[in-house]
Each structure stands twice: as C-alpha cells, then as structure tokens.
C-alpha cells in the first residue's frame, strides 16, 4: 500500500503541488470517522496510479488549507495536473465514480 506524504504547512502543500505533474491531496481531521474509513480505500485505489504523488493534510494542524482550497467539510480529495485542480470530491465519495474520473485523467496525462 502506498503511503501519503504528511504536509504540515501551506507552503509544503503548495510546493508539493507545484513540484509534481500529478499530485493528489487528501485533507482530513483526526476526529472525522468518515476520513478514517475512506483513507484506506483511497490508498488502495492509488496503487493503480503510481505516477500520482500522494499528500495528506491534517486540516486541524494546517488551518490555512481551508481558505486556500475553499474547504467547508472533510474529507476532501483533490487531484492536480501540472498545478491545476482537476478533481474535487468531498465528504461522501463514491469510489467507483472517483476511480473513473481519475483513470480518465491519468490515461490522458501518462502515456
């Protein structure tokens, strides 16, 4: 199972997105049961997409992330291609639909 890089400042988040062609950010809070239940499913899914770099942000520690990405609930899943947001999913995520969206982008970018 692929591990997520812990991003602990908004500058680290911005650098992570800028440094990778494909970057995925998982934003959660420690007291969020949905976040904890969804994370292993997302980790498992991301095994199919080795070129996507994985980052994790604790919204309680990095409070600026809410304003930076206009986040009102957690978890939030963000996929960036060359620094531009292409996918945003929040709270209740249908993994099969999310997989289809990611796969479509991945096939077009990684060839």
N, C-alpha and C positions, 0 to 999 in steps of 0.2 A: 504494500500500500504506500502510495506517495505521501510525503509529508509536506505540510504547509510551512512556509517561512513566516515566523512571527514578525509583524511590522508594528513597531511601538511608538512611532511618531508620524505625523502627517507628512513630514519631509521624506521619511523612509517609504511611505506609501507612494508618493509622487515619483520618487526615484525608481522604485520597483516597476511602476507602470511605464515610465519613460525608457528604461533600460532593456525591456523585453518586447519583442514583436507581438507575442501573445501572452497576456497576463490575466490572471483570474484572482479576484479578491473576494474572500469570504468574511463578512462582517457580522459579528455576533456579540453577545453579552454572556457573562458567566452564569447568570441566573435565568437564562432562557432555555426551557426544556425543548422547544422546537429546534433551537440552534444545535443543541447537543444530539438530538435524534437525527437531524439532517446531515451533519458533518460527515459521519462515516459513509453515508450514501454518496455524497459528493466526492469524497476521497476515492471511493471505489470506481465511480464513473470516470474520474480524471485519469485513471490508469489507461484508458483508451486514447488519451490525448497527451502523449509525452512531451510535445513541444510547447504546451501551455505551462507557464511558470505559475506556481501557486503561492498566494499570500493570504495570511489570516490577520484580521484586525479585531482587537477587543475594543468595542465602542465605549466601554466604561473607562479604559485607560487612555484612549485616543479620542477625546471628546470632539476635536475639530473635524473628525471624519464625518460626523452627522451633517455639518454645514457644508463641507467640501463636496459631498455627493448627494445632498438633499435627502437624507435618510430619516424616516419617521418611525420605523419599526425594524426589528431584526428577526430572523437573519436576512441579510441582503447578499445576493450573489451577483458579482459584476465581472463581465468579460470585456477586456480591452484588446483592440487590434491596433498596433502602432500608436498607442496612447489615446485612442478614441473609444468611447464606450459603445459596445455593440449589443450587449445583452444585459438586462437588469431583471432580476427576479427577487421577490421579497415575500417574507412570512411563509405562506403556503406554496411550496414548489412542487409541481408535478414533474417528477424526474424523467419520465419518458418524453415529455414535450421539451424539457430543458435539454436533454440529450440530443434531440432532433435539431434544435437551434444551434447548439454548439457544433455538432457534426457538420452542418451546412457551412458554417463559417470556417471551420477547421479545414475542410476539403478544399475550399477556395483559396485559403492562405498558404497551407502547407502542401506543396506539390513538388 
